[in-house]
Every structure is written in C-alpha cells, then in structure tokens.
C-alpha cells in the first residue's frame, strides 16, 4: 500500500452482526491490519421485504463492545431512529451512519437530529437511494446544524433503472459535485453496495481512491457464502487484507514539476473546451435555421428517420475514434433534446403570431 498524505479511513466488517462467534472471528482476522480504522456491522437492518433477516438487534451491541475491548477497534453501526442512536451511544459506538433509505426521507433525518444534537461522535450520511444531490446535501446540512461532530458522506451508488454490472450505479459525478460544493466534507466510498458482487469490489475501491475519496467502507464476513444478508458482495477477511495491500493511495501533494506538467495538459483541455463550445453554438444556430425552414413548410420538428441515421452514423464514427458508445449516445441525446427544444420554440413563436 503506497503512502498517502493523510491516512485514509478504512471501515470493515460484516453486513450484519449475526452471532457473537461470527462477529468476533471476523474482527480477529482484520484487526491486525494497520489500515483498518473501525469495525462496522449492521445491528438493525432495514429490509425491503418482511421475513428477511433484520439483524440481531440490541444484543449485537454487546458483541461490538467486546470487539472494542479485545481488539481495540472503534465500532460503527447504522442508525435509523433516535432510539438506535441512544442505544449505540450507551454501547460506546464511535461511528454512526445513516442509511440510504433514511437519507431519502427528510422527516426521518429531522427526527434523528433530536438524538444527534450536541454529540461528538462521528456521523456518516449515505447517499439517498435515487441520484438526488440536493436530498443528500440537505440531510448533511440538517445534521451539521445540530452538532459540531465530524460529519462525513458515504457514496454507495444509486438504484439503477437499467441493467448494469453493478448493484447500484456509481454516478461518480454526483459525489464529485458534493465535494465541490462541500469541500470540508470527507467522502467515503462503499464499494460493496456499488458492486453487489465481491469480484467487482477491488475495481470500484481503486477507482474511488483515484478520485481522491477519503476512505472506504467494505463489507467483510468470516464466511460470506453463508451470510444472512448481502452474501454476494462480502469479502473474506483474507481477501480484504489482499485488497488493502494491493490498493494504490494517490498522493495529493503535487510538487512543482508535476504541477507545471498538469497545468500544460489542463491548458490544452481549456482550449479544446472553448472550441467545442464554439462549434456547439454554430450547431445550434444551424438548428434555428432548420427550425425556421420547417416552420415555413409546416414540417414537424422531430423526424424519426433522421434521428436514427444520426445515432447510427455518429456512434460508428465516435467508436472509431476511441470514444465509448455509451458516451456518444448520451451526448447525442442531449444535443438532440436541445435541438428539438429550439425548433419547437421557433414553431411556437409562429403560432403565437398567428393567434
């Protein structure tokens, strides 16, 4: 593991505390690795459907107390109600995290603030289920308003509407925008919930670190195949340690020569971006002319055959230039949406004149 300007936060442990033996054996295996910051485990598990394992409840807090006493690891649990907060604090838990379902409900977050007021523990807020940055920021702000404790964010991906390799699509641009708006907030990545598949966890974890995330929360189970929740995404302690040893932590301290080289590349990007914007402006001006032409001849703004030809030809060209098909498709969809808006507006202006 390479050196990092600031030691990253690494929180590891099982999705759920199932038995004392399972908790203690998992903790014993990971406690010796110097990178591990805290031991996590779900005590109260919010499940989508009744009948699934919902955690061992209050008794599991005693097991976490034992982990802290025997192995010296701080502990982390999810809290969804003020009662959870009170019981976790009584058990000496140092990290509290608010889950995606709770973050999605401002009423639930506001209720939690009553129990979090004035606390000095570390509080972590997972992103909401859907990609709503304002909702995520709102939950963080509600908590920061009532406590001077360290508040962090956890990126665990977003529920996908389309088929993807991941359980939750990362949408990395959203946590990046969160960091841009709230630079004082540490952001931890949860590669387990993004991946949904233990084979993908190392790839997602490294990508997060390459984006300068401040740490990782990784689900780790002594016997993942028999886990009572999220069995597919949990690593064995052995594989966790291999992962931690292989991760590359990027140094954020840039020396003068490196900074100068980066500035040169960034200047090139700035120049290219300016040219792209100029070309887009020209494209939209041509779109306005097309809109006026169609209006005069009473032609519909949207032409399906033309749109299909654009998609086919541009995607072939983009792919031949080394661009991903998904990127080209999204770019074209955005351009086409704006073109239709412009042409429709031109036609509406004519209709308004006639009326």
C-alpha positions as CSV (number, residue, x, y, z in Angstrom):
1,X,0.0,0.0,0.0
2,X,1.6,3.3,-1.1
3,X,1.9,6.3,1.1
4,X,-0.9,8.9,1.3
5,X,-0.7,12.5,2.6
6,X,-3.4,11.6,5.1
7,X,-4.2,8.1,6.3
8,X,-7.5,7.0,4.6
9,X,-10.5,5.9,6.6
10,X,-11.0,2.1,6.2
11,X,-14.1,0.7,7.8
12,X,-14.6,-3.0,7.5
13,X,-16.9,-5.7,8.9
14,X,-19.9,-7.8,8.2
15,X,-23.1,-6.5,6.6
16,X,-25.0,-7.9,9.7
17,X,-24.0,-9.0,13.1
18,X,-25.4,-12.5,13.1
19,X,-23.8,-14.2,16.0
20,X,-21.2,-13.4,18.6
21,X,-18.9,-16.0,17.1
22,X,-19.2,-14.6,13.6
23,X,-18.5,-11.1,14.8
24,X,-15.5,-12.0,16.9
25,X,-13.9,-14.2,14.3
26,X,-14.3,-11.6,11.6
27,X,-12.8,-8.9,13.9
28,X,-9.9,-11.2,14.9
29,X,-8.9,-11.6,11.2
30,X,-9.0,-8.0,10.2
31,X,-7.9,-6.3,13.5
32,X,-4.2,-6.9,12.8
33,X,-4.1,-4.8,9.6
34,X,-2.8,-1.3,10.3
35,X,-5.1,0.2,7.6
36,X,-8.3,-0.7,9.3
37,X,-9.8,2.3,11.1
38,X,-13.0,0.9,12.5
39,X,-15.2,-2.3,12.6
40,X,-18.6,-2.0,11.1
41,X,-21.6,-4.2,11.5
42,X,-25.4,-3.8,10.9
43,X,-27.3,-4.2,14.2
44,X,-30.7,-3.2,13.0
45,X,-31.2,-4.0,9.3
46,X,-33.8,-2.2,7.2
47,X,-35.0,-4.9,4.7
48,X,-37.1,-4.3,1.6
49,X,-39.5,-7.2,2.4
50,X,-40.7,-8.7,5.7
51,X,-39.3,-12.1,6.7
52,X,-35.7,-11.4,5.7
53,X,-33.0,-11.2,8.4
54,X,-33.3,-7.8,10.1
55,X,-30.3,-8.0,12.4
56,X,-29.7,-9.4,15.8
57,X,-30.8,-6.1,17.4
58,X,-29.7,-4.8,20.8
59,X,-27.8,-7.9,21.8
60,X,-25.4,-7.4,18.9
61,X,-24.2,-4.1,20.6
62,X,-22.7,-6.3,23.3
63,X,-20.6,-8.1,20.7
64,X,-19.4,-4.8,19.3
65,X,-18.4,-3.8,22.8
66,X,-16.3,-6.9,23.0
67,X,-14.7,-6.2,19.7
68,X,-13.6,-2.8,21.0
69,X,-12.4,-4.3,24.3
70,X,-10.5,-7.3,22.8
71,X,-9.1,-5.8,19.6
72,X,-9.1,-2.1,20.3
73,X,-11.1,-1.3,17.2
74,X,-13.6,1.6,17.2
75,X,-17.1,0.4,16.1
76,X,-19.6,1.7,13.5
77,X,-23.3,0.9,13.2
78,X,-26.3,2.1,11.1
79,X,-29.0,4.1,13.0
80,X,-32.4,4.9,11.7
81,X,-34.3,6.1,14.8
82,X,-33.5,8.2,17.9
83,X,-33.7,5.0,20.0
84,X,-31.0,3.4,17.8
85,X,-28.7,6.4,18.5
86,X,-29.3,6.3,22.2
87,X,-28.6,2.5,22.4
88,X,-25.5,2.8,20.2
89,X,-24.1,5.6,22.3
90,X,-24.7,3.6,25.5
91,X,-22.6,0.8,23.9
92,X,-19.8,3.2,23.2
93,X,-20.1,3.1,19.4
94,X,-17.9,5.8,17.8
95,X,-19.2,5.9,14.3
96,X,-22.9,6.2,13.4
97,X,-24.1,6.0,9.8
98,X,-27.4,7.0,8.3
99,X,-28.5,4.6,5.6
100,X,-29.7,5.4,2.1
101,X,-33.4,4.8,2.9
102,X,-33.3,7.1,5.9
103,X,-31.4,9.8,4.0
104,X,-34.2,9.7,1.4
105,X,-36.7,10.9,3.9
106,X,-36.2,14.4,5.3
107,X,-38.7,13.7,8.1
108,X,-36.6,10.7,9.3
109,X,-33.4,12.7,9.2
110,X,-35.0,15.6,11.1
111,X,-36.2,13.1,13.8
112,X,-32.7,11.8,14.1
113,X,-31.3,15.2,14.7
114,X,-33.1,15.3,18.0
115,X,-30.9,12.5,19.3
116,X,-27.7,13.7,17.5
117,X,-27.9,17.2,18.8
118,X,-24.6,18.1,20.6
119,X,-22.9,14.7,20.1
120,X,-19.2,14.4,19.5
121,X,-19.3,11.0,17.7
122,X,-18.5,10.7,14.0
123,X,-21.6,10.7,11.8
124,X,-21.7,9.4,8.3
125,X,-24.5,10.0,5.8
126,X,-25.1,7.6,2.9
127,X,-26.4,9.0,-0.3
128,X,-30.1,8.6,-0.9
129,X,-31.4,5.7,-3.0
130,X,-32.0,7.9,-6.0
131,X,-29.5,10.3,-7.5
132,X,-30.8,13.4,-5.8
133,X,-27.8,15.6,-4.8
134,X,-30.0,18.2,-3.1
135,X,-31.5,15.5,-0.9
136,X,-28.1,14.2,0.1
137,X,-26.8,17.7,0.9
138,X,-30.0,18.5,2.8
139,X,-29.5,15.5,5.1
140,X,-25.9,16.5,5.8
141,X,-26.9,20.1,6.5
142,X,-29.6,19.1,8.9
143,X,-27.1,17.2,10.9
144,X,-24.3,19.8,10.8
145,X,-26.8,22.3,12.1
146,X,-27.3,20.5,15.4
147,X,-23.8,19.1,16.1
148,X,-20.2,20.1,15.9
149,X,-19.2,16.5,15.4
150,X,-17.3,15.4,12.3
151,X,-19.9,14.7,9.6
152,X,-18.9,12.6,6.6
153,X,-20.6,11.3,3.5
154,X,-20.7,7.7,2.2
155,X,-21.1,7.1,-1.5
156,X,-22.9,3.7,-2.0
157,X,-24.3,4.2,-5.5
158,X,-27.8,4.7,-6.7
159,X,-30.7,2.4,-7.6
160,X,-30.4,1.5,-11.3
161,X,-33.4,1.6,-13.5
162,X,-31.5,-0.1,-16.3
163,X,-29.5,-3.3,-16.4
164,X,-25.9,-2.7,-15.3
165,X,-23.0,-4.8,-14.0
166,X,-23.4,-3.1,-10.6
167,X,-25.9,-3.5,-7.9
168,X,-26.0,0.3,-7.6
169,X,-24.7,2.5,-10.4
170,X,-21.9,4.8,-9.1
171,X,-22.7,8.0,-11.0
172,X,-19.3,9.4,-9.8
173,X,-20.2,12.9,-11.0
174,X,-22.7,13.2,-8.0
175,X,-20.2,12.7,-5.2
176,X,-17.7,14.8,-7.1
177,X,-20.2,17.6,-7.2
178,X,-20.9,17.1,-3.5
179,X,-17.2,17.5,-2.8
180,X,-17.1,20.6,-5.0
181,X,-20.0,22.2,-3.0
182,X,-18.9,21.0,0.4
183,X,-15.1,20.7,0.3
184,X,-14.9,20.4,4.1
185,X,-16.8,17.0,4.0
186,X,-14.9,13.8,3.9
187,X,-16.4,11.3,1.4
188,X,-16.0,7.6,1.9
189,X,-16.9,5.1,-0.8
190,X,-18.9,1.9,-0.1
191,X,-17.7,-0.4,-3.0
192,X,-19.6,-3.3,-1.6
193,X,-23.0,-1.8,-2.2
194,X,-22.0,-0.3,-5.5
195,X,-20.7,-3.6,-6.8
196,X,-23.2,-6.1,-5.4
197,X,-20.5,-8.7,-6.4
198,X,-17.3,-9.3,-4.5
199,X,-15.4,-9.7,-7.7
200,X,-16.0,-6.1,-8.6
201,X,-15.2,-4.6,-5.2
202,X,-11.4,-4.1,-5.8
203,X,-12.0,-2.3,-9.1
204,X,-14.6,0.1,-7.6
205,X,-12.5,0.7,-4.5
206,X,-9.4,1.6,-6.5
207,X,-11.4,3.9,-8.8
208,X,-12.8,5.7,-5.7
209,X,-9.3,6.3,-4.4
210,X,-8.1,7.5,-7.8
211,X,-10.9,10.1,-7.5
212,X,-9.4,11.2,-4.1
213,X,-12.1,9.7,-1.9
214,X,-11.1,9.9,1.8
215,X,-11.7,6.2,2.5
216,X,-13.6,3.0,2.0
217,X,-16.3,1.0,3.8
218,X,-16.0,-2.6,2.8
219,X,-18.3,-5.5,3.9
220,X,-16.3,-8.4,5.3
221,X,-17.6,-11.7,6.6
222,X,-15.8,-14.7,8.0
223,X,-18.0,-17.0,5.8
224,X,-19.6,-14.8,3.1
225,X,-21.3,-17.7,1.3
226,X,-23.5,-18.4,4.4
227,X,-24.1,-14.7,5.3
228,X,-27.7,-13.9,6.2
229,X,-27.6,-10.7,4.2
230,X,-25.7,-9.4,1.1
231,X,-23.8,-12.7,0.8
232,X,-22.7,-12.0,-2.8
233,X,-20.8,-8.7,-2.0
234,X,-18.9,-9.6,1.2
235,X,-15.2,-10.4,1.2
236,X,-13.5,-12.9,3.4
237,X,-11.0,-11.2,5.8
238,X,-8.2,-12.8,3.8
239,X,-9.4,-11.2,0.6
240,X,-9.9,-7.9,2.4
241,X,-6.3,-7.9,3.5
242,X,-5.2,-8.7,0.0
243,X,-7.2,-5.8,-1.3
244,X,-5.8,-3.4,1.2
245,X,-2.3,-4.5,0.4
246,X,-2.8,-4.0,-3.3
247,X,-4.6,-0.7,-3.3
248,X,-2.8,2.4,-4.6
249,X,-3.4,5.5,-2.5
250,X,-2.6,8.6,-4.6
251,X,-0.6,11.4,-3.1
252,X,-2.4,14.7,-3.2
253,X,0.8,16.8,-2.6
254,X,1.9,17.8,-6.0
255,X,5.5,19.1,-6.5
256,X,6.4,22.0,-8.8
257,X,7.4,19.9,-11.9
258,X,4.3,17.8,-11.7
259,X,2.1,20.8,-11.2
260,X,3.6,22.5,-14.3
261,X,3.1,19.4,-16.4
262,X,-0.5,19.2,-15.2
263,X,-1.1,22.9,-16.0
264,X,0.1,22.3,-19.5
265,X,-2.4,19.5,-20.1
266,X,-5.2,21.5,-18.4
267,X,-4.5,24.5,-20.7
268,X,-4.9,22.1,-23.7
269,X,-8.2,20.9,-22.3
270,X,-9.3,24.5,-21.7
271,X,-8.5,25.4,-25.3
272,X,-10.3,22.3,-26.7
273,X,-13.4,23.0,-24.5
274,X,-13.6,26.5,-25.9
275,X,-13.5,25.2,-29.4
276,X,-16.2,22.6,-28.5
277,X,-18.5,25.3,-27.2
278,X,-17.9,27.5,-30.3
279,X,-18.9,24.5,-32.5
280,X,-21.9,23.8,-30.4
281,X,-23.1,27.4,-30.7
282,X,-22.7,27.1,-34.5
283,X,-24.6,23.8,-34.5
284,X,-27.5,25.4,-32.6
285,X,-27.5,28.4,-34.9
286,X,-27.9,26.0,-37.8
287,X,-30.7,24.3,-35.8
288,X,-32.5,27.6,-35.6
289,X,-32.3,28.0,-39.4
290,X,-33.7,24.4,-39.8
291,X,-36.5,25.3,-37.4
292,X,-37.4,28.3,-39.4
293,X,-37.3,26.3,-42.6
294,X,-39.6,23.6,-41.2
295,X,-42.0,26.2,-39.8
296,X,-42.4,27.8,-43.2
297,X,-43.1,24.5,-44.8
298,X,-45.2,23.1,-42.0
299,X,-42.8,20.2,-41.2
300,X,-42.7,18.5,-37.8
301,X,-39.7,19.3,-35.6
302,X,-39.0,15.6,-34.9
303,X,-38.0,13.4,-37.8
304,X,-37.5,9.8,-36.6
305,X,-35.7,8.6,-39.7
306,X,-33.2,11.4,-39.5
307,X,-32.7,10.7,-35.8
308,X,-32.0,7.0,-36.4
309,X,-29.4,7.9,-39.0
310,X,-27.7,10.4,-36.7
311,X,-27.4,7.8,-33.9
312,X,-26.1,5.1,-36.2
313,X,-23.5,7.2,-38.1
314,X,-22.3,9.2,-35.2
315,X,-21.9,6.2,-32.9
316,X,-19.8,4.4,-35.6
317,X,-17.6,7.5,-36.0
318,X,-17.2,8.0,-32.3
319,X,-16.4,4.4,-31.7
320,X,-13.7,4.5,-34.5
321,X,-12.2,7.5,-32.7
322,X,-11.9,5.6,-29.4
323,X,-15.0,7.0,-27.7
324,X,-17.3,4.8,-25.8
325,X,-20.7,4.1,-27.4
326,X,-22.5,5.0,-24.2
327,X,-20.8,8.4,-24.0
328,X,-21.6,9.2,-27.6
329,X,-25.2,8.1,-27.2
330,X,-25.7,10.3,-24.2
331,X,-24.0,13.2,-25.8
332,X,-26.2,12.9,-28.9
333,X,-29.4,12.5,-26.8
334,X,-28.5,15.8,-25.0
335,X,-27.8,17.6,-28.3
336,X,-31.0,16.3,-29.9
337,X,-33.1,17.3,-26.9
338,X,-31.8,20.8,-27.1
339,X,-32.3,20.9,-30.9
340,X,-35.9,19.8,-30.6
341,X,-36.5,22.4,-27.9
342,X,-35.1,25.2,-30.1
343,X,-37.1,24.1,-33.2
344,X,-40.3,23.7,-31.1
345,X,-39.8,27.2,-29.7
346,X,-39.5,28.7,-33.2
347,X,-42.7,27.0,-34.3
348,X,-44.5,28.1,-31.1
349,X,-43.5,31.7,-31.9
350,X,-45.1,31.5,-35.3
351,X,-48.2,30.0,-33.8
352,X,-48.4,32.9,-31.2
353,X,-48.1,35.4,-34.1
354,X,-51.0,33.7,-35.9
355,X,-53.1,33.8,-32.8
